[in-house]
């Protein structure tokens, strides 16, 4: 018997389960990752996969994974929409900043100055007026005039910007009017539309509401098939449960038998030790006498 049990143990160690949901503990026990439960024997693994507890845990895990995937998909869809909103808002900001700059340039007016830097009526005596400027001063005056021309050009550009804004407002109003007219036209068309349908011919059986005998017979046959399938499935489930119970009982009996054998062996070793002690004492007594 001991040889048979040792062979069974060796065979059990060799037959390791390789399954995505199967793992082994440090004490070399088979464990299910989904249920977090220990399967006592490798042959009971298939029965554990078909058990109700394992199937419910597996379905719950799949539902959680689907929920997480759906959340990630919704988050990825919301990110591009935010980016589009930021992209559309940036051109409008640039337009507003350009309009403010043009308005500031339009408000600036060039300062009028004479060639001498003083008004013409500043000196009462014409002899006291300053002499004419040198060529360098004339160049400086030319530069000042160029600056004044630039400022003068800024005025028409500001007016054209104001003109553009008015045109833009008119164009937006025109677009709104066109959109409202299109919506009204679509609503009028839908209201004026007429629904037409082809005539249908009904048989006496359809009017009476009774099915023909062939159809009723086939329906009854389908119901019988479904009932048979349900009965077979229930039978298989019961057989699997019975097998699991039988395997569990056998394993439990084997474990108890091994524990009993170990106890018997321990008792035998103790008895032998006691016998040896008694013999040793007897030998000592004989030597003393």
C-alpha positions in Angstrom: 0.0 0.0 0.0 2.8 2.4 0.8 4.4 1.8 -2.6 1.0 2.5 -4.3 0.6 5.8 -2.4 4.1 6.9 -3.2 3.4 6.2 -6.9 0.2 8.2 -6.7 2.1 11.1 -5.1 4.7 11.1 -7.8 2.1 10.9 -10.5 0.2 13.8 -8.9 3.4 16.0 -8.9 4.2 15.2 -12.5 0.6 16.1 -13.8 0.7 19.9 -13.3 -2.1 21.9 -14.7 -1.2 24.6 -17.3 -4.1 26.9 -17.6 -4.4 30.8 -17.6 -6.4 30.7 -14.4 -4.4 28.0 -12.6 -1.4 28.6 -10.4 0.5 26.8 -7.6 1.2 28.0 -4.1 4.7 27.7 -2.5 3.5 24.5 -0.8 2.8 23.1 -4.3 -1.0 23.3 -4.1 -3.2 24.0 -7.1 -5.0 27.3 -6.8 -7.6 29.1 -9.0 -6.8 32.8 -9.7 -10.4 33.8 -10.4 -11.9 32.2 -7.3 -8.8 32.4 -5.0 -9.6 28.9 -3.8 -7.4 25.8 -3.6 -8.2 22.8 -5.7 -7.2 19.6 -3.9 -6.4 17.5 -6.9 -5.4 18.1 -10.5 -8.1 15.8 -11.8 -10.7 18.0 -10.1 -9.6 21.1 -12.1 -12.1 20.5 -15.0 -14.9 20.0 -12.5 -13.9 23.3 -10.8 -14.0 25.1 -14.1 -17.6 23.9 -14.7 -18.8 24.8 -11.2 -21.3 27.6 -10.6 -19.0 29.6 -8.3 -16.2 29.7 -10.8 -18.6 30.7 -13.7 -20.1 33.5 -11.6 -16.7 34.9 -10.6 -15.5 34.7 -14.2 -18.6 36.6 -15.5 -18.2 39.3 -12.8 -14.5 39.8 -13.8 -15.4 40.1 -17.4 -18.1 42.7 -16.6 -15.5 44.8 -14.6 -13.0 44.6 -17.5 -15.7 45.8 -19.9 -16.6 48.7 -17.6 -13.0 49.8 -17.3 -12.5 49.6 -21.1 -15.7 51.7 -21.7 -14.5 54.4 -19.3 -11.1 54.6 -21.0 -12.9 54.9 -24.4 -15.1 57.7 -23.2 -12.1 59.6 -21.7 -10.2 59.3 -25.0 -13.2 60.6 -26.9 -13.5 63.7 -24.6 -9.8 64.7 -25.0 -10.0 65.5 -28.8 -13.2 67.5 -28.3 -11.4 69.7 -25.7 -8.5 70.2 -28.1 -10.8 71.3 -30.9 -12.5 73.9 -28.7 -9.1 75.3 -27.7 -8.1 75.5 -31.4 -11.3 77.3 -32.4 -10.9 79.8 -29.5 -7.3 80.8 -30.4 -8.1 82.5 -33.8 -10.9 84.6 -32.3 -8.4 85.8 -29.6 -5.9 86.8 -32.3 -8.6 88.7 -34.2 -9.6 90.6 -31.0 -6.0 91.5 -30.3 -5.5 92.7 -33.9 -8.6 94.9 -33.7 -7.4 96.6 -30.4 -4.0 97.3 -31.9 -5.6 99.0 -35.0 -7.9 101.1 -32.8 -4.9 102.3 -30.8 -3.0 103.3 -34.0 -6.1 105.1 -35.3 -6.3 107.2 -32.1 -2.8 108.5 -32.4 -2.4 111.9 -34.2 0.9 113.2 -35.6 2.3 116.3 -33.9 2.6 119.2 -36.2 6.0 120.9 -36.2 7.6 123.5 -38.3 11.0 123.3 -39.9 12.6 125.4 -37.2 10.9 123.6 -34.3 8.9 126.7 -33.3 5.5 128.1 -34.5 5.6 130.8 -37.2 4.2 133.5 -34.9 6.5 132.7 -32.1 8.9 135.7 -32.8 7.4 139.1 -33.1 10.4 140.4 -34.9 11.2 138.5 -38.1 14.9 139.4 -37.8 15.1 137.3 -34.6 14.0 134.0 -36.3 16.5 131.1 -36.4 18.5 130.5 -39.6 17.6 127.7 -42.0 18.6 124.2 -41.1 21.7 122.5 -42.4 21.6 119.4 -44.8 21.8 117.0 -41.7 18.9 118.8 -40.1 17.0 118.4 -43.4 17.6 114.7 -43.4 16.3 114.5 -39.9 13.3 116.4 -41.0 12.8 113.9 -43.8 12.9 111.1 -41.4 10.3 112.8 -39.2 8.1 113.4 -42.2 8.4 109.7 -43.1 7.3 108.8 -39.6 4.3 111.1 -40.0 3.5 109.4 -43.3 3.5 106.1 -41.5 1.2 107.4 -38.8 -1.1 108.9 -41.5 -1.2 105.5 -43.3 -2.3 103.9 -40.0 -5.5 105.9 -40.0 -7.0 104.5 -43.2 -6.0 101.0 -42.2 -7.9 101.4 -38.9 -10.9 102.7 -40.9 -10.7 99.7 -43.2 -10.6 97.4 -40.2 -13.7 99.0 -38.8 -15.3 98.6 -42.3 -14.4 94.9 -42.3 -15.9 94.3 -38.9 -19.2 95.9 -40.1 -19.1 93.6 -43.1 -18.4 90.6 -41.0 -21.4 91.4 -38.8 -23.6 91.7 -41.8 -22.3 88.4 -43.2 -23.0 86.7 -39.8 -26.6 88.1 -39.8 -27.1 86.8 -43.4 -25.8 83.3 -42.4 -28.2 83.2 -39.4 -31.1 84.3 -41.7 -30.3 81.5 -44.2 -30.1 78.9 -41.4 -33.5 79.9 -40.0 -35.0 79.8 -43.5 -33.6 76.3 -44.1 -35.0 75.0 -40.8 -38.4 76.5 -41.6 -38.4 75.0 -45.1 -37.5 71.6 -43.7 -40.3 71.9 -41.1 -42.8 72.9 -43.8 -41.8 70.1 -46.1 -42.2 67.6 -43.2 -45.7 69.0 -42.3 -46.8 68.9 -46.0 -45.5 65.4 -46.6 -48.0 62.6 -47.1 -47.6 59.0 -46.2 -48.5 56.3 -48.7 -48.5 52.5 -48.3 -49.2 49.5 -50.5 -52.2 47.4 -49.9 -51.6 44.1 -48.1 -53.6 40.9 -48.6 -54.4 38.8 -45.5 -55.4 35.2 -45.6 -58.2 33.6 -43.6 -55.8 32.0 -41.2 -54.2 35.4 -40.5 -57.6 37.0 -40.0 -58.8 34.3 -37.7 -55.6 34.3 -35.7 -55.2 30.5 -35.7 -51.9 28.9 -37.0 -52.0 26.0 -39.4 -51.4 22.5 -38.1 -47.8 22.3 -39.5 -46.7 25.5 -37.8 -48.2 24.5 -34.5 -46.6 21.1 -34.7 -43.2 22.6 -35.5 -43.6 25.0 -32.6 -44.5 22.2 -30.2 -41.5 20.2 -31.5 -39.2 23.2 -30.8 -40.6 23.5 -27.3 -39.9 19.8 -26.7 -36.4 20.2 -28.0 -35.7 23.1 -25.7 -37.1 21.2 -22.7 -34.9 18.2 -23.6 -31.8 20.4 -23.9 -32.6 21.9 -20.5 -33.0 18.5 -18.9 -29.7 17.3 -20.5 -27.9 20.4 -19.2 -29.3 19.9 -15.7 -28.3 16.2 -15.8 -24.7 17.1 -16.9 -24.4 19.7 -14.1 -25.5 17.2 -11.5 -23.1 14.6 -12.8 -20.2 17.1 -12.6 -21.2 18.0 -9.0 -21.4 14.3 -8.1 -18.0 13.7 -9.5 -16.5 16.6 -7.6 -18.0 15.3 -4.4 -16.7 11.8 -5.0 -13.2 13.1 -5.8 -13.3 15.3 -2.7 -14.3 12.3 -0.5 -11.6 10.1 -2.0 -8.9 12.7 -1.4 -10.1 13.3 2.1 -10.1 9.5 2.8 -6.6 9.2 1.3 -5.4 12.1 3.5 -6.8 10.6 6.6 -5.3 7.2 5.8 -1.9 8.8 5.3 -2.2 10.6 8.7 -3.2 7.3 10.4 -0.2 5.5 8.8 2.1 8.3 10.0 0.8 7.9 13.5 1.2 4.1 13.5 4.8 4.5 12.3 5.5 7.1 15.1 4.0 4.7 17.6 6.1 1.8 16.3 9.3 3.9 16.6 8.4 4.8 20.2 7.8 1.2 21.1 11.1 0.2 19.6 12.9 3.0 21.5 11.2 1.8 24.8 12.2 -1.8 24.2 15.8 -0.7 23.6 15.8 1.3 26.8 14.5 -1.7 28.8 17.1 -4.0 27.3 19.8 -1.6 28.1 18.6 -1.4 31.8 18.5 -5.2 32.0 22.0 -5.4 30.7 23.2 -2.8 33.2 21.5 -4.8 36.1 23.1 -8.1 35.0 26.6 -6.4 34.8 26.1 -5.0 38.4 25.2 -8.4 39.8 
